[in-house]
């Protein structure tokens, strides 16, 4: 059995097959408007042009093309392909491969913010928070690891400018701005958070565990200036699964399917580690979202944390004067669900104010174009309408300080219409 790395390399060596597209999906019936707190995008290939000072031109990421006219990013000494999996939606499942792809082999909504609105409308997504594509790392770690640190910082700032001005600026009421930060210096990172909060950024993508990326881990007070800035500005810290550059997986022979199945385990590990690192104790108003981490594991995490606290007399982490870590989990963390029917059946254990939904467009995990049907299947007859509205859009609107769906959206939905003021 081949492991993940071997599978990826083998597929990169295989001959390309012509791109196929599924028929255009019909618009879904609107059960309840959604605010999706984890989607992705594919950056334009000129994202850095005109945004990075000329003195860094030689060290700024550039693009080259292979014999099939597929773009590859050149970042320092690395040659990084743009892969089909960056935009899997609308393609037959058998073509969801880590193989190089051209932009015209993906739906325009993958890389065009105005075309994305059409795809959002098809399945009732009122607003979306978008992370970047795979070459940059979900915490933007690629920028912080560039050989020329000044060029890396300039490129990261240019990327954030593009995200705010071009992507979110295409429809500010429909997109929630999320930035990358500078991992190489927490004081620079803090200054960027404060500057960007004033510009309209509501969130930052950070690493579940910075240590595998070559930076101090979260137990180190190194990060406190950054956390302080996030708390001060109410900037939500998004911990996307895989943002540490690693994923929970099985043995050396495990196929890629194994680490995908274990995504929630990575989120659980991050949540518990952040609590034991006492980050939320030092920064009690810090807001942390576990992006693409699921929520069905949370009741088990609560049980384990509560059991740990009952044994506080022998603990090397807690003292009897510390609060129960379960209270920290329910105060500082929000959980992001693609498809978690079991947690909705036990939502009181977690709290209906703590769960948000995501569609993960345009990745393989995406519920698009059936996001409404999938949400309905999980919550109809299980949750009361007020809790459905919280999960679908209310919690995200409050956490990210983003407008709720407008009256015309609510009026034509089955659940949201109860929020229309008469």
Secondary structure as UniProt FT lines:
FT   HELIX           4..13
FT   STRAND          34..40
FT   TURN            45..51
FT   HELIX           54..59
FT   STRAND          62..65
FT   TURN            67..68
FT   STRAND          71..75
FT   TURN            76..77
FT   STRAND          78..81
FT   HELIX           84..87
FT   TURN            89..90
FT   HELIX           93..95
FT   HELIX           103..105
FT   HELIX           108..110
FT   HELIX           113..122
FT   TURN            123..124
FT   STRAND          125..131
FT   HELIX           134..136
FT   TURN            138..139
FT   HELIX           141..144
FT   HELIX           149..162
FT   HELIX           163..167
FT   HELIX           168..170
FT   TURN            172..174
FT   STRAND          175..176
FT   STRAND          178..179
FT   TURN            183..184
FT   HELIX           186..199
FT   STRAND          203..206
FT   HELIX           210..213
FT   TURN            218..219
FT   HELIX           221..223
FT   HELIX           224..233
FT   STRAND          236..239
FT   TURN            241..244
FT   TURN            252..253
FT   HELIX           256..261
FT   HELIX           263..276
FT   TURN            277..278
FT   HELIX           279..282
FT   TURN            284..285
FT   STRAND          288..290
FT   TURN            291..292
FT   TURN            296..297
FT   HELIX           298..310
FT   HELIX           312..314
FT   TURN            320..321
FT   HELIX           325..332
FT   STRAND          333..337
FT   HELIX           341..345
FT   HELIX           347..350
FT   TURN            352..353
FT   STRAND          355..357
FT   TURN            361..362
FT   TURN            364..365
FT   TURN            368..369
FT   HELIX           371..379
FT   TURN            380..382
FT   HELIX           385..389
FT   HELIX           390..394
FT   HELIX           395..400
FT   HELIX           407..411
FT   TURN            414..415
FT   HELIX           416..419
//
